[in-house]
Amino acid sequence: MAGGQHKDIENGEINGLEDLEKPLVVQKKVVAYEDEDDEADNGDGGSMAMVLLSTFVAVCGSFEFGSCVGYSAPTQSAIREDLKLSLAEYSMFGSVLTIGGMFGAITSGRIADFLGRKGAMRMSAVFCIIGWLAVYFSKGAYSLDVGRVFTGYGIGVFSYVVPIFIAEIAPKNLRGGLTTLNQLLIVTGSSVAFLVGSVISWRSLALAGLVPCIFLLVGLCFIPESPRWLAKVGRDKEFQPALRRLRGKDADIAHEAAIIQVYIKNLETLPKSKLLDLFQSNYIHSVIIGVALMIFQQFGGINGIGFYASQTFESAGLSSAKIGTIAYACVQVPITVVGAILMDKSGRRPLIMVSATGTFFGCFFTEFSFFLKVCLSELL
């Protein structure tokens, strides 16, 4: 019976999670798969309380991500006035977040594999705390930029480890919904920063950025490590207890544990792929499309509007920049919820096309309005 069960596992279909870690270039098909009809990974008969708690703790990192992104918009006028910064100096402060985020994203995979998912989130929270404190105590542009880079690095790691952790701990029937919370909390954090930053000082908003980090650090003490990571690094004594905590003490975890162990075993037999393999004729078309989508999304211009929303509305002639910033914040969360709902129903490609069209028109009308403002001012 045990041999038969093992064989069934090897011949079935793997959970959707394996697609996150599977190499893009695979030369030899050795990965085990779990049958779609198999309900062993659905969390039936167990308690989801620990999964939900673990997800809540993890998405504190997502909320922190949004808080960092949204910080520069409502604080621009106050910081420039208090610290006597030029427009170029404040523009540098706003943009260096992405430089820190880039380095955080590059190193996030190795950090998450070496320290574990919880360890990576702890390290990211510490970086963000240091960054926020540097911003709070800033007396000039240099300390502001240093703090911004630190928070950028922290959220760069969060951007990888949070969705991976959630996907690894969630049962299959909840995985899609729980991983969607990552993006939702990023947008919520940004919107909250816009709203709160409109009514409190920029130093107080920097202190408010510490709150998600504190919740995360405390919460990590009460949740288990990712069972899949524990199995991957050979910590077998901790693997099954962690899985049992997530599924409930009365849940039967034998089958799911066996699936994870078979997957890890087969993962080790996969050939090591090189970066140049991505440029083979079989893959180059998909790589170009995927990379181009990410590049054009970042160069679309919408991030510039989001980072400096308050000043953008003020420059446009709005009587109160705060009203525009608050309106911008209120729109983000509902649209993200709608996008999450439509993602599985409408498909990725139509949703990308609709959102790209909307972004184009938004940026076009923003630029056109400033163009008309300049023309009218010259005529008058």
C-alpha positions as CSV (number, residue, x, y, z in Angstrom):
1,M,0.0,0.0,0.0
2,A,2.8,2.5,0.9
3,G,4.6,1.8,-2.4
4,G,1.4,2.2,-4.3
5,Q,0.6,5.5,-2.6
6,H,4.1,6.7,-3.3
7,K,3.7,5.8,-7.0
8,D,0.4,7.6,-7.2
9,I,2.0,10.7,-5.8
10,E,4.8,10.5,-8.3
11,N,2.4,10.1,-11.2
12,G,-0.1,12.7,-10.2
13,E,-0.2,16.5,-10.6
14,I,1.8,18.9,-8.3
15,N,0.1,21.7,-6.5
16,G,0.0,25.0,-8.4
17,L,2.7,26.2,-6.0
18,E,5.5,24.2,-7.7
19,D,5.2,26.5,-10.8
20,L,6.6,29.3,-8.6
21,E,9.8,27.5,-7.9
22,K,10.2,25.3,-11.1
23,P,13.0,26.4,-13.5
24,L,11.8,28.1,-16.7
25,V,14.1,25.9,-18.7
26,V,13.6,22.2,-18.0
27,Q,15.5,19.7,-20.0
28,K,14.2,16.6,-18.3
29,K,10.7,16.0,-17.0
30,V,11.1,14.5,-13.5
31,V,8.6,16.5,-11.4
32,A,6.0,14.6,-9.6
33,Y,2.3,15.7,-9.9
34,E,-0.7,15.4,-7.8
35,D,-4.1,14.4,-9.2
36,E,-6.5,17.3,-9.6
37,D,-9.2,15.3,-7.9
38,D,-7.0,14.7,-4.9
39,E,-8.4,16.7,-1.9
40,A,-5.7,15.8,0.5
41,D,-4.2,19.3,0.1
42,N,-7.5,21.2,0.5
43,G,-7.3,21.5,4.3
44,D,-10.4,19.3,4.8
45,G,-10.7,18.0,8.4
46,G,-8.2,20.6,9.8
47,S,-8.3,24.1,11.2
48,M,-7.5,27.0,9.0
49,A,-7.0,29.4,11.9
50,M,-3.2,29.1,11.8
51,V,-3.1,29.5,8.0
52,L,-5.2,32.7,8.3
53,L,-3.1,34.0,11.2
54,S,0.2,33.3,9.2
55,T,-1.2,35.1,6.2
56,F,-2.3,38.1,8.2
57,V,1.2,38.3,9.7
58,A,2.9,38.0,6.3
59,V,0.8,40.6,4.6
60,C,1.9,43.1,7.2
61,G,5.0,43.1,4.9
62,S,2.8,43.9,1.9
63,F,1.1,46.7,3.8
64,E,4.6,48.0,4.7
65,F,5.5,47.9,1.0
66,G,2.5,50.1,0.2
67,S,3.3,52.5,3.1
68,C,6.8,53.1,1.7
69,V,5.6,53.6,-1.8
70,G,2.9,56.0,-0.7
71,Y,5.0,58.0,1.7
72,S,6.5,60.6,-0.7
73,A,3.2,61.8,-2.2
74,P,1.5,63.5,0.7
75,T,4.8,64.7,2.4
76,Q,6.5,66.6,-0.5
77,S,5.6,70.1,0.4
78,A,6.2,69.7,4.1
79,I,9.6,68.0,3.8
80,R,10.8,70.5,1.2
81,E,9.7,73.4,3.4
82,D,11.1,72.1,6.7
83,L,14.4,70.8,5.3
84,K,14.8,73.5,2.6
85,L,15.2,70.9,-0.1
86,S,15.3,71.8,-3.8
87,L,12.9,70.0,-6.2
88,A,15.8,67.9,-7.5
89,E,16.8,66.8,-4.0
90,Y,13.2,65.8,-3.2
91,S,12.9,64.0,-6.5
92,M,16.0,62.0,-5.6
93,F,14.5,61.2,-2.2
94,G,11.3,59.9,-3.9
95,S,13.1,57.8,-6.5
96,V,15.9,56.1,-4.6
97,L,13.3,53.9,-3.0
98,T,13.2,52.0,-6.3
99,I,17.0,51.6,-6.3
100,G,16.9,50.0,-2.9
101,G,14.0,47.9,-4.0
102,M,16.0,46.7,-7.1
103,F,18.8,45.4,-4.9
104,G,16.4,43.9,-2.5
105,A,14.6,42.0,-5.2
106,I,17.9,40.8,-6.7
107,T,19.1,39.3,-3.4
108,S,15.7,38.2,-2.1
109,G,15.8,34.6,-3.5
110,R,19.1,33.7,-1.9
111,I,18.2,35.4,1.4
112,A,14.8,33.5,1.6
113,D,16.5,30.2,0.8
114,F,19.4,30.8,3.3
115,L,17.5,32.4,6.3
116,G,14.1,30.8,5.6
117,R,10.9,32.7,4.8
118,K,10.4,34.0,8.3
119,G,14.1,34.9,8.6
120,A,13.9,36.9,5.4
121,M,10.8,38.8,6.6
122,R,12.5,39.6,9.9
123,M,15.5,41.0,8.1
124,S,13.3,43.0,5.8
125,A,11.4,44.5,8.7
126,V,14.6,45.5,10.4
127,F,15.8,47.3,7.2
128,C,12.5,49.1,7.0
129,I,12.7,50.1,10.7
130,I,16.2,51.5,10.3
131,G,15.1,53.4,7.2
132,W,12.0,54.9,8.8
133,L,14.1,56.0,11.9
134,A,16.6,57.6,9.5
135,V,13.8,59.5,7.8
136,Y,12.3,60.6,11.1
137,F,15.6,62.0,12.5
138,S,16.6,63.6,9.2
139,K,18.1,67.1,9.2
140,G,19.0,67.1,5.5
141,A,18.8,65.3,2.1
142,Y,21.6,62.8,2.8
143,S,19.9,61.1,5.8
144,L,16.6,61.2,4.0
145,D,18.1,59.3,1.0
146,V,19.8,56.8,3.2
147,G,16.6,56.0,5.0
148,R,14.7,55.7,1.7
149,V,17.3,53.3,0.3
150,F,17.0,51.1,3.4
151,T,13.2,51.0,3.2
152,G,13.5,50.3,-0.5
153,Y,15.8,47.3,0.2
154,G,13.4,46.0,2.8
155,I,10.3,46.1,0.5
156,G,12.3,44.6,-2.3
157,V,12.8,41.5,-0.3
158,F,9.2,41.6,0.9
159,S,8.0,41.7,-2.7
160,Y,9.4,38.1,-3.2
161,V,9.2,36.4,0.2
162,V,5.6,37.4,1.2
163,P,3.8,35.8,-1.8
164,I,6.1,32.8,-1.7
165,F,5.5,32.2,2.0
166,I,1.7,32.5,1.6
167,A,1.6,30.1,-1.4
168,E,3.7,27.6,0.5
169,I,1.6,27.5,3.6
170,A,-1.9,27.7,2.0
171,P,-4.0,24.7,1.1
172,K,-4.8,24.4,-2.6
173,N,-8.4,25.5,-2.3
174,L,-7.4,28.8,-0.6
175,R,-4.1,29.5,-2.3
176,G,-5.3,31.8,-5.1
177,G,-7.4,33.9,-2.8
178,L,-4.8,34.2,-0.1
179,T,-2.0,35.2,-2.5
180,T,-4.2,37.9,-3.9
181,L,-4.1,39.5,-0.5
182,N,-0.5,40.4,-1.1
183,Q,-1.3,42.9,-3.9
184,L,-4.5,44.1,-2.1
185,L,-2.5,45.0,1.0
186,I,0.2,46.8,-1.0
187,V,-2.4,49.1,-2.5
188,T,-4.2,49.4,0.9
189,G,-0.9,50.5,2.5
190,S,-0.3,53.0,-0.2
191,S,-3.8,54.4,0.1
192,V,-3.6,54.6,3.9
193,A,-0.2,56.5,3.6
194,F,-1.9,59.0,1.3
195,L,-4.9,59.5,3.6
196,V,-3.0,59.6,6.9
197,G,-0.2,61.7,5.4
198,S,-2.8,64.4,4.6
199,V,-3.6,65.0,8.2
200,I,-0.4,64.3,10.2
201,S,3.2,65.6,9.9
202,W,5.8,63.9,7.7
203,R,7.8,62.8,10.8
204,S,4.7,61.3,12.4
205,L,4.0,59.5,9.2
206,A,7.5,58.0,9.2
207,L,6.8,56.7,12.8
208,A,3.5,55.3,11.6
209,G,5.5,53.3,9.0
210,L,7.0,51.4,11.9
211,V,3.7,49.9,13.0
212,P,3.4,47.2,10.3
213,C,7.0,46.2,11.0
214,I,6.3,45.8,14.7
215,F,3.2,43.7,14.0
216,L,5.2,41.6,11.6
217,L,8.1,41.0,14.0
218,V,5.8,40.1,16.9
219,G,3.5,37.9,14.8
220,L,6.4,35.9,13.4
221,C,7.0,34.6,16.9
222,F,3.6,32.8,16.8
223,I,3.5,31.3,13.4
224,P,5.4,28.3,11.9
225,E,8.0,28.4,9.2
226,S,7.1,27.2,5.7
227,P,7.0,23.4,5.8
228,R,8.2,23.3,2.2
229,W,11.3,25.3,3.0
230,L,12.0,23.1,6.0
231,A,11.8,20.0,3.8
232,K,13.9,21.7,1.2
233,V,16.8,22.3,3.6
234,G,16.5,18.9,5.2
235,R,15.1,20.0,8.6
236,D,12.8,16.9,8.7
237,K,12.2,17.0,12.5
238,E,10.6,20.5,12.1
239,F,8.9,19.8,8.8
240,Q,5.9,17.7,9.9
241,P,5.2,19.6,13.2
242,A,5.1,22.9,11.2
243,L,2.7,21.3,8.6
244,R,0.5,20.0,11.4
245,R,0.3,23.4,13.1
246,L,-0.9,24.8,9.8
247,R,-3.5,22.1,9.1
248,G,-4.7,21.5,12.6
249,K,-3.9,18.8,15.1
250,D,-6.8,16.5,13.9
251,A,-5.9,16.8,10.2
252,D,-4.4,13.9,8.3
253,I,-1.2,15.4,6.9
254,A,0.5,12.1,5.7
255,H,-0.4,12.4,2.1
256,E,0.4,16.1,1.8
257,A,3.7,15.5,3.6
258,A,4.6,12.7,1.2
259,I,3.7,14.9,-1.8
260,I,6.1,17.7,-0.6
261,Q,8.9,15.2,0.1
262,V,8.6,13.6,-3.3
263,Y,8.6,17.0,-5.0
264,I,11.7,18.1,-3.1
265,K,13.4,14.9,-4.0
266,N,12.6,15.3,-7.7
267,L,13.5,19.0,-7.6
268,E,17.0,18.0,-6.6
269,T,17.3,15.8,-9.7
270,L,16.5,18.7,-12.1
271,P,19.5,19.9,-14.2
272,K,21.0,23.2,-13.3
273,S,19.9,25.8,-15.9
274,K,22.1,28.7,-17.0
275,L,20.9,32.3,-17.7
276,L,21.9,31.8,-21.4
277,D,19.4,29.0,-21.7
278,L,16.7,31.6,-21.6
279,F,17.8,32.8,-25.0
280,Q,17.3,29.5,-26.7
281,S,14.8,29.6,-29.6
282,N,12.3,27.6,-27.6
283,Y,12.0,30.2,-24.9
284,I,13.2,33.6,-26.3
285,H,9.7,34.6,-27.5
286,S,8.1,34.0,-24.1
287,V,11.0,35.7,-22.3
288,I,10.8,38.8,-24.5
289,I,7.0,39.1,-23.9
290,G,7.3,38.6,-20.1
291,V,10.3,41.0,-19.7
292,A,8.8,43.6,-22.0
293,L,5.6,43.7,-20.1
294,M,7.4,44.4,-16.9
295,I,9.7,47.0,-18.4
296,F,6.9,48.9,-20.2
297,Q,4.8,48.8,-17.0
298,Q,7.5,50.5,-15.1
299,F,8.2,53.1,-17.9
300,G,4.6,53.9,-18.4
301,G,4.8,56.9,-16.1
302,I,2.1,56.1,-13.6
303,N,4.6,55.5,-10.9
304,G,5.8,59.1,-11.2
305,I,2.2,60.3,-10.7
306,G,1.8,58.1,-7.7
307,F,5.1,59.0,-6.0
308,Y,4.4,62.8,-6.4
309,A,0.6,62.8,-6.5
310,S,0.2,65.7,-4.1
311,Q,2.5,68.0,-6.0
312,T,1.0,66.9,-9.3
313,F,-2.5,68.0,-8.2
314,E,-1.2,71.2,-6.8
315,S,0.7,72.0,-10.0
316,A,-2.5,71.3,-12.0
317,G,-4.2,74.1,-10.1
318,L,-6.4,72.1,-7.7
319,S,-7.5,74.3,-4.9
320,S,-6.4,71.7,-2.3
321,A,-3.8,69.1,-3.2
322,K,-5.0,67.1,-0.2
323,I,-8.4,66.5,-1.9
324,G,-6.7,65.1,-5.0
325,T,-4.5,62.9,-3.0
326,I,-7.4,61.5,-0.9
327,A,-9.4,60.9,-4.1
328,Y,-6.5,59.1,-5.6
329,A,-6.2,56.9,-2.5
330,C,-9.9,56.1,-2.4
331,V,-9.9,54.9,-6.0
332,Q,-6.9,52.4,-5.7
333,V,-8.4,49.8,-3.3
334,P,-11.7,49.2,-5.0
335,I,-10.1,48.9,-8.4
336,T,-7.6,46.4,-7.1
337,V,-10.4,44.3,-5.6
338,V,-12.2,44.4,-9.0
339,G,-9.0,43.3,-10.7
340,A,-8.5,40.4,-8.3
341,I,-12.1,39.2,-8.9
342,L,-11.8,39.5,-12.7
343,M,-8.4,37.9,-13.0
344,D,-9.6,34.3,-13.0
345,K,-12.9,35.1,-14.8
346,S,-11.7,37.3,-17.6
347,G,-8.1,36.0,-18.0
348,R,-4.8,37.7,-17.7
349,R,-4.4,39.0,-21.3
350,P,-7.7,40.9,-21.5
351,L,-7.1,42.4,-18.1
352,I,-3.6,43.6,-19.1
353,M,-5.0,45.1,-22.3
354,V,-7.7,47.0,-20.4
355,S,-5.4,48.2,-17.6
356,A,-2.8,49.3,-20.1
357,T,-5.4,51.2,-22.1
358,G,-6.6,52.9,-19.0
359,T,-3.1,53.8,-17.9
360,F,-2.3,55.2,-21.3
361,F,-5.4,57.5,-21.3
362,G,-4.7,58.5,-17.7
363,C,-1.1,59.6,-18.4
364,F,-2.2,61.1,-21.8
365,F,-4.9,63.3,-20.2
366,T,-2.5,64.3,-17.4
367,E,0.1,65.4,-19.8
368,F,-2.5,67.1,-22.1
369,S,-3.9,69.1,-19.2
370,F,-0.5,70.5,-18.2
371,F,0.1,71.2,-21.9
372,L,-3.1,73.2,-22.1
373,K,-2.2,75.0,-18.8
374,V,1.1,76.2,-20.3
375,C,-0.5,77.3,-23.5
376,L,-3.2,79.3,-21.8
377,S,-0.7,80.9,-19.4
378,E,1.4,82.0,-22.4
379,L,-1.7,83.4,-24.2
380,L,-2.8,85.3,-21.2
